[in-house]
Amino acid sequence: MSQTAPENRGSAVVIRTVVSLVVVALGVWALFHVNPADAYLWIKSLHVIAVIAWMAGMLYLPRLFVYHCAAKPGSETSETFKVMEKRLLRFIINPAMIVTWIAGLWMAWEIFGFQGGWLHAKLLLVILMSGLHGYLAKSTRLFAEDRNMRSAKHWRIINEVPTVLMILIVILVIVKPF
């Protein structure tokens, strides 16, 4: 696997910085130009989009681990999985989780005043999902260091956990049973 030249890494950092500044500037502009009555709908939309991205990553990463377990450490296949896992975590899962939390906490405070048993239960389940996220992030580092000690069967089971949590969260949000 070839290393990226330092000058290429530097230009990539500049590009990411410029993109980040543009996104922040657009966000600040939107704060002052979006009708306050519509702010909830925009933030709710952002939250749903971020949740979809977060869940897509949370469902895909353990599946990558299943396949990675079958690859010989140090092989070209193993190195490819390492890149895929790292990029998935860094560019999709982590940012999506952050946006999910920010938008979700804003809505929990502004719209619901942190009131309602369903909301408290949902927050508990989202905390559990975030804990799983942390476990997968740690596991990504272990795979990158060729130190995974878990079997493919373990990762198949872990692959189902985000699905169960997601189903429970959706039921709480839609039905609001308590």
Backbone as a ProteinNet text record, in pm:
[ID]
protein_1_A
[PRIMARY]
MSQTAPENRGSAVVIRTVVSLVVVALGVWALFHVNPADAYLWIKSLHVIAVIAWMAGMLYLPRLFVYHCAAKPGSETSETFKVMEKRLLRFIINPAMIVTWIAGLWMAWEIFGFQGGWLHAKLLLVILMSGLHGYLAKSTRLFAEDRNMRSAKHWRIINEVPTVLMILIVILVIVKPF
[TERTIARY]
85.2	0	89.4	69.5	157.4	114.1	212.7	187.1	158.7	74.3	44.3	159.5	202	309.2	264.9	360.1	323.7	254.8	297.9	233.8	90	58.5	-79.6	-165.9	-108.8	-183	-211	-114.1	-131.8	-242.6	-248.5	-354.8	-490.2	-492.9	-619.1	-669	-578.1	-616.1	-672.5	-611.3	-659.8	-800.2	-820.5	-952.5	-1057.5	-1026	-1120.5	-1149.9	-1048.7	-1067.3	-1158.5	-1135.4	-1218.5	-1362.6	-1380.9	-1516.6	-1584.3	-1511.8	-1568.3	-1609.6	-1525.8	-1558.5	-1681.7	-1692.8	-1809.4	-1935.6	-1928.5	-2044.6	-2085.5	-1988.2	-2019	-2079.8	-2024.2	-2077.4	-2221.5	-2249.4	-2387	-2480.6	-2430.9	-2511.1	-2542.3	-2443.2	-2465.3	-2562.5	-2544.5	-2636.6	-2779	-2794.5	-2927.2	-2992.3	-2911.8	-2967.4	-3036.7	-2983.5	-3039.3	-3142.4	-3153.5	-3243.8	-3358.2	-3353.3	-3461.8	-3570.6	-3691.8	-3805.5	-3803.2	-3803.4	-3797.1	-3904	-4018.8	-4125.4	-4086.5	-3999.5	-3955.1	-3828.9	-3764.7	-3637.6	-3653.4	-3763.5	-3786.8	-3789	-3857	-3867.2	-3731.1	-3650.8	-3517.1	-3426.8	-3433.1	-3348.4	-3394.8	-3524.8	-3578	-3532.8	-3535.3	-3487.7	-3340.3	-3261.2	-3118	-3096.5	-3175.2	-3165.2	-3195.6	-3302	-3339.3	-3231.3	-3179.3	-3073	-2949.2	-2912	-2794.4	-2815.8	-2936.5	-2967	-2953.2	-3005.3	-2995.1	-2848.5	-2767.5	-2624.4	-2556	-2587.2	-2526.3	-2563.5	-2691.4	-2735.1	-2676.8	-2667.2	-2606.8	-2463.8	-2389.1	-2252.8	-2247.5	-2336.3	-2338.3	-2377.5	-2454.1	-2492.2	-2384.2	-2310.4	-2211	-2076.4	-2033.8	-1901.2	-1884.4	-1978.8	-1961.8	-1960.4	-2034.2	-2033	-1895	-1831.8	-1693.8	-1601.6	-1624.5	-1542.5	-1557.3	-1679.3	-1701.8	-1611.6	-1611.6	-1529.3	-1381	-1347.3	-1207.1	-1148.8	-1230.9	-1185	-1132.9	-1187.9	-1147.8	-1019.2	-976.1	-855.8	-732.1	-627.3	-500.4	-439.2	-399.4	-337.8	-217.6	-214	-105.6	-129.6	-232.1	-260.3	-317.4	-319.3	-375.3	-522.8	-594	-736	-754.3	-672.4	-680.1	-651.4	-552.3	-517.1	-630.3	-697.3	-811.4	-924.2	-952.3	-1055.4	-1019.6	-893.5	-850.8	-883.8	-855.6	-884.5	-1035.5	-1111.7	-1257.7	-1316.3	-1272.1	-1324.3	-1291	-1166.5	-1123.6	-1200.5	-1214.3	-1285.2	-1433.4	-1495.2	-1636.1	-1657.6	-1573.1	-1584.6	-1558	-1450.5	-1405.7	-1494.5	-1539.7	-1609.3	-1761.4	-1812.6	-1958	-2011.1	-1964.2	-2024.6	-2002.4	-1878.4	-1851.5	-1925.9	-1912.8	-1986.5	-2138.5	-2189.9	-2334.7	-2380.9	-2302.7	-2340.1	-2340.5	-2241.2	-2232.9	-2353.8	-2386.8	-2501.8	-2631.2	-2641.8	-2760.4	-2779.5	-2672.7	-2680.1	-2714.6	-2647	-2670.7	-2815.7	-2860.9	-2998.1	-3099.5	-3071.4	-3163.4	-3174.7	-3062.5	-3067.5	-3137.7	-3116.4	-3186.7	-3337.4	-3383.1	-3527	-3578.8	-3500.7	-3543.7	-3563.2	-3478.3	-3486.7	-3592.8	-3582.5	-3669.3	-3814.1	-3833.4	-3968.2	-4033.3	-3956.9	-4015.6	-3974.8	-3882.3	-3839.1	-3783.3	-3726	-3673.2	-3778.2	-3905.7	-4016.3	-4068.3	-4115.4	-4179.5	-4098.1	-4164.5	-4097.5	-4041.1	-4115.4	-4068.4	-3935.8	-3924	-3801.9	-3684.4	-3709.1	-3602.5	-3557	-3652.5	-3618.6	-3540.8	-3585.5	-3515.5	-3372.1	-3354.4	-3218.7	-3130.1	-3187.1	-3111	-3066.5	-3157.2	-3122.8	-3019.5	-3028.7	-2929.8	-2793.8	-2793	-2667.1	-2607.3	-2691.6	-2643	-2587.6	-2656.3	-2608.7	-2472.9	-2458.7	-2331.8	-2221.5	-2257.3	-2159.3	-2114.8	-2209.3	-2175	-2085.3	-2115.7	-2033.1	-1888.6	-1873.4	-1739.8	-1670	-1744.3	-1688.3	-1642.1	-1722.1	-1683.8	-1563.4	-1555.2	-1439	-1312.1	-1321.5	-1206.1	-1168.9	-1268.2	-1244.1	-1180.9	-1217.8	-1156.6	-1006.3	-969.9	-826.7	-757.4	-824.4	-764.6	-744.3	-840.8	-824.9	-709.9	-698.5	-592.2	-453.7	-446.9	-320.9	-306.1	-394.2	-396.3	-404.1	-485.5	-499.7	-642.8	-725.9	-861.8	-857	-927.9	-932.7	-1072.5	-1163.7	-1301.9	-1323.2	-1418	-1449	-1548.6	-1561.2	-1661.3	-1801.7	-1821.4	-1952.2	-1985.7	-1887.1	-1907.7	-1956.8	-1891.8	-1928.1	-2064	-2102.4	-2237.5	-2343.6	-2316	-2410.2	-2413.9	-2296.4	-2289.3	-2359.9	-2356.1	-2419.8	-2570.7	-2631.2	-2775.5	-2812.9	-2719.8	-2749.9	-2801.5	-2736.9	-2792	-2933.8	-2964.3	-3098	-3202	-3173.4	-3267.1	-3285.1	-3173.5	-3182.7	-3261.7	-3235	-3304.2	-3455.2	-3494.1	-3637.2	-3703.4	-3639.6	-3695.6	-3705.3	-3603	-3603.7	-3716.5	-3732.2	-3837.7	-3975.1	-3996.1	-4125	-4150.5	-4047.9	-4065.9	-4101.5	-4035.5	-4058.2	-4195.2	-4236.8	-4363.9	-4483.7	-4475.7	-4590.1	-4597.7	-4482.4	-4475.9	-4562.6	-4526.2	-4613.5	-4626.1	-4537.2	-4546.6	-4478.7
-116.9	0	122.7	212.3	327.8	437.1	510	622.2	746.1	831.9	956.7	1052.5	1122.7	1220	1330.3	1383.9	1489.1	1608.3	1647.2	1762.6	1732	1608.1	1570.8	1574.3	1528.8	1533.4	1677.1	1765.2	1906.5	1969.7	1939.6	1996.8	1938	1812.8	1752.2	1821.9	1858.4	1929.9	2067.1	2134.6	2265.8	2252.6	2153.2	2133.1	2105.2	2016.3	1986.6	2110.4	2191.7	2313.3	2410.9	2430	2521.3	2471.2	2343	2286.1	2304.8	2280.5	2297.9	2441.9	2536.2	2677.8	2717.3	2665.8	2694.8	2638.7	2516.6	2455.2	2536.1	2578.1	2658.3	2792.1	2855.4	2983.2	2967.7	2860	2834.6	2812.1	2741.4	2719.2	2848.1	2936.1	3065.7	3149.5	3149.6	3223.2	3171.8	3039.5	2979.4	3018.4	3028.8	3067.4	3202.9	3293.1	3427.5	3446.2	3349.5	3366.1	3265.3	3163.1	3065.6	3116.9	3109.6	3148.3	3064.6	3130.1	3053.8	2945.1	2969	2867.9	2742.9	2760.9	2647.6	2581	2642.9	2590.4	2446.4	2419	2283.9	2182.8	2215.3	2122.2	2099.5	2204.9	2190.5	2106.9	2132.2	2056.5	1911.6	1890.9	1754.1	1679.9	1747.3	1686.6	1651.5	1744.3	1719.2	1599.2	1592.3	1481.6	1347.7	1342.6	1217.5	1175.7	1270.6	1240.4	1187.8	1252.8	1209.4	1071	1045	912.7	805.1	832.7	734.7	705	808.8	789	713.5	750.3	683.3	535.1	504.8	365.7	286.1	347.7	277.3	234.6	325.1	292	190.2	205.7	112.9	-28.6	-39.1	-170.9	-229.2	-143.4	-189.7	-224.5	-147.5	-169.9	-309.9	-358.8	-495.3	-600.9	-575.1	-667.8	-667.5	-551.2	-545.6	-626.3	-617.4	-693.9	-844.6	-889	-1031.5	-1075.3	-996.9	-1031.2	-1014.3	-914.4	-888.9	-1006.4	-1069.3	-1185.2	-1296.7	-1306.5	-1412.7	-1379.2	-1254.1	-1211.6	-1235.5	-1282.2	-1305.4	-1169.7	-1152.9	-1026.3	-990.9	-864.3	-817.8	-838.8	-914.6	-939.9	-813.7	-813.5	-698.9	-680.1	-791	-785.1	-723.4	-766.8	-713.3	-563.2	-521.8	-379.6	-298.4	-355.8	-287.3	-270.3	-376.2	-365.7	-258.1	-249.2	-147.5	-7.3	19.2	150.4	175	75.2	89.4	117.7	42	57	195.1	236.6	366.1	480.2	475.8	582.8	585.1	467.3	460.1	525.9	491.7	546.8	697.6	737.1	876.7	972.6	930.8	1023.6	1008.4	898.7	880.5	862.1	759.9	725	834.3	878.1	979.7	1110.9	1170.7	1296.7	1279.1	1168.2	1145.3	1134.3	1067.5	1057.2	1195	1276	1409.8	1494.6	1494.5	1572.5	1517.2	1385.3	1323.2	1373.4	1371	1415	1563.2	1647.4	1791.7	1825.1	1775.6	1805	1741.7	1619.6	1551	1619.8	1663.3	1733.4	1868.2	1936.1	2063.5	2039.6	1937.5	1909.1	1864.8	1781.5	1734.2	1852.4	1952	2067.9	2167.8	2210	2315.8	2271.2	2150	2104.7	2029.3	1943.8	1857.8	1895.4	1990.4	2030.9	1916.4	1819.3	1697.7	1628.9	1640.5	1579.3	1458.3	1359.9	1242.5	1117.4	1017.3	890	828.7	841.6	787.7	852.5	984.6	1056.3	1009.8	990.4	942.8	802.3	716.7	581.3	587.6	675.4	691.2	737.3	836.6	885.5	774.5	690.6	577.6	484.5	454.8	366.8	431.9	563.4	633.5	634.8	644.5	634.2	495	391.8	255.1	242.8	303.6	301.6	373.2	482.3	555.5	472	395.2	304.5	197.8	144.9	48.2	113.9	237.5	315.3	320.5	350	353.7	219	112	-23.3	-53.4	-13.3	-36.4	48.6	170.2	255.9	192.9	141.2	74.7	-49.5	-122.6	-243.5	-210.4	-97.2	-53.2	-33.7	26.9	45	-89.5	-182.1	-314.8	-388	-380.9	-441.4	-374.3	-241.4	-167.6	-211	-254.1	-300	-451.7	-517.6	-664.4	-730.3	-671.4	-725.2	-765.8	-788.1	-834.5	-974.2	-992.9	-1123.5	-1185.4	-1119.5	-1166.5	-1247.6	-1339.6	-1426	-1358.5	-1414.4	-1366.6	-1384	-1491.6	-1515.1	-1401.1	-1356.9	-1244.2	-1121.5	-1091.6	-972.7	-989.4	-1112.6	-1134.7	-1103.3	-1140.9	-1112	-961.7	-898.9	-754.7	-678.4	-731	-666.8	-649.3	-731.5	-723.8	-621.9	-585.4	-494.9	-358.7	-292.4	-163.3	-174.4	-285.8	-304.9	-308.8	-386.3	-397.3	-261.5	-191.8	-60	37.7	35.1	124.7	98.4	-27	-61.5	-8.1	-28.6	19.8	172.1	240.1	386.5	437.9	379.2	423.7	403	289.8	265.2	370.8	402.8	504.3	640.6	677.4	809.6	818.9	714.3	718.7	694.2	591.8	552.5	633.9	674.1	746	674	549.1	466.4	512.4	597.6	646.9	781.1
0	0	0	-91.9	-102.7	-6.6	41.1	129.8	46.3	96.7	28.6	54.3	-49	-34.4	60.4	141.5	237.9	173.3	52.5	-11.4	-49.8	-85.6	-116.7	8.4	120.5	246.3	285.9	262.6	295.2	214.1	85.1	2.3	39.7	81.5	126.2	252.4	341.6	464	428	333.1	289.8	231.4	148	87.1	194.4	289	396.6	479.6	504.7	583.2	510.7	381.7	302.8	299.2	275	271.8	407.7	515.1	649.3	673.3	633.1	650.9	569	448.4	364.3	429.8	481.5	546.6	669.3	750.1	868.7	826.8	724.1	676.3	628.2	555.8	510.8	629.5	729.4	849.9	922.2	936	1000.4	918.4	787.7	700.1	719.3	722.4	736.7	869.4	975.6	1105.2	1100.4	1018.8	1012.4	901.4	811.3	698	692.2	772.9	774.7	867.8	822.8	904.1	1032.6	1149.3	1275.6	1286.4	1226.6	1231.4	1152.7	1052.2	970.4	1024.7	1122.8	1174.4	1223	1293.3	1343.3	1229.2	1121.9	1009.5	944.3	932.5	875	965.1	1094.1	1187.1	1195.8	1193.6	1193.4	1067.4	952.8	828	838	889.1	907.9	1000.7	1106.4	1201.9	1134.2	1056.6	988.8	888.6	813	716.6	789.5	898.9	975.3	1036	1086.9	1143.6	1036	916.8	808.3	776.7	766.8	738.2	851.6	976.3	1091.9	1092.8	1072.8	1075.8	959	842.1	728.5	764.1	823.2	863.8	976.1	1073.5	1187.2	1144.9	1037.7	987	895	827.5	730.9	795.7	895.2	954	1014.3	1095	1146.2	1034.5	926.5	812.7	748	737.7	687.9	778.8	909.8	1004.4	981.1	949.6	920.8	805.9	698.2	581.9	612	691.8	726.2	805.3	887.2	966	874.8	756	662.8	587.5	593	520.7	606.2	543.4	613.5	652	780.3	821.1	732	690.5	605.2	456.7	421.8	280.3	215.7	84.5	11.8	46.1	59.2	95.1	233.4	327.9	463.6	464.4	388.7	381.9	319.1	221.4	159.4	260.5	338	441	543.2	580.2	676.8	626.2	500.1	441.6	439.1	396.7	389.8	528.3	628.2	764.1	820.7	802.4	855.1	789.3	658.1	587.1	621.8	632.6	670.1	806.4	901.2	1036	1035.6	971.4	976.6	897.7	781.1	692.4	691.3	742.7	742.2	884.2	952.9	1082	1186.8	1205.4	1308.9	1283.6	1163.8	1142.5	1154.3	1105.4	1112.5	1257.1	1341.3	1482.4	1548.3	1518.1	1578	1537.8	1409.3	1361.5	1421.5	1430.5	1491.3	1633.7	1713.1	1852.6	1863.8	1784.5	1793.6	1756.7	1643.3	1599.9	1695.6	1740.3	1830.7	1965.6	2020.4	2149.2	2135.9	2022.9	2001	2003.1	1929.8	1925.4	2062.1	2131.2	2263.2	2358.3	2347.8	2435.5	2387.4	2262.9	2211.5	2191.3	2148.6	2113.8	2230.3	2295.2	2398.4	2540.6	2555.4	2689.4	2771.4	2704	2768	2853.7	2814.7	2888.3	2812.5	2885.5	2826.8	2849.3	2900.1	2924.6	2797.6	2687.5	2559.7	2519.7	2544.3	2507.9	2593.3	2721.4	2810	2769	2736	2690.4	2558.5	2468.3	2340.1	2363	2449.4	2477.8	2534.9	2620.5	2674.2	2561.7	2469.6	2357.2	2264.5	2245.3	2162.2	2231.6	2363.1	2438.6	2418.2	2423.2	2397.4	2255.4	2157.8	2019.3	2010	2083.9	2084.1	2149.5	2251.2	2312.4	2213.8	2137.4	2033.2	1928.6	1895.9	1802.5	1854	1982.3	2042.2	2034.4	2059.4	2050.5	1908.1	1809.3	1669.9	1631.1	1684.4	1656.1	1713.1	1836	1896.1	1814.8	1772.1	1693.3	1558.6	1501.3	1375.6	1396.3	1509.1	1540.2	1559.5	1625.6	1646.9	1514.2	1425.8	1293.1	1218.2	1229.6	1160.2	1209.1	1335.3	1394.7	1387.1	1314.5	1304.1	1441.6	1530	1665.4	1698.3	1596.8	1623.2	1684.2	1792.3	1858.1	1850.7	1781.2	1772.9	1646.3	1653.8	1539.1	1445.6	1327.2	1232.5	1291.6	1368.3	1431.5	1528.3	1604.9	1696.9	1620	1507.1	1429.1	1361.8	1328	1273.6	1378.8	1502	1610.9	1638	1648.1	1671.9	1560.7	1439.6	1325.5	1345.3	1431.3	1454.2	1561.3	1646.9	1758.6	1711.7	1613.4	1570.5	1514.1	1451	1395.6	1507.3	1611.2	1723.3	1791.1	1816.5	1879.3	1791.6	1662.1	1569.3	1569.5	1567.7	1569.4	1696.1	1810	1936.3	1938.2	1887	1883.8	1794.7	1677.5	1585.9	1648.8	1714.4	1780.6	1887.5	1967.5	2071.7	2012.5	1904.1	1843.2	1777.2	1708.7	1635.8	1727.9	1811.6	1895.1	2024.1	2077.2	2205.5	2310.3	2342.7	2426.7	2571.6	2617.1	2755.8	2768.4
[MASK]
++++++++++++++++++++++++++++++++++++++++++++++++++++++++++++++++++++++++++++++++++++++++++++++++++++++++++++++++++++++++++++++++++++++++++++++++++++++++++++++++++++++++++++++++++

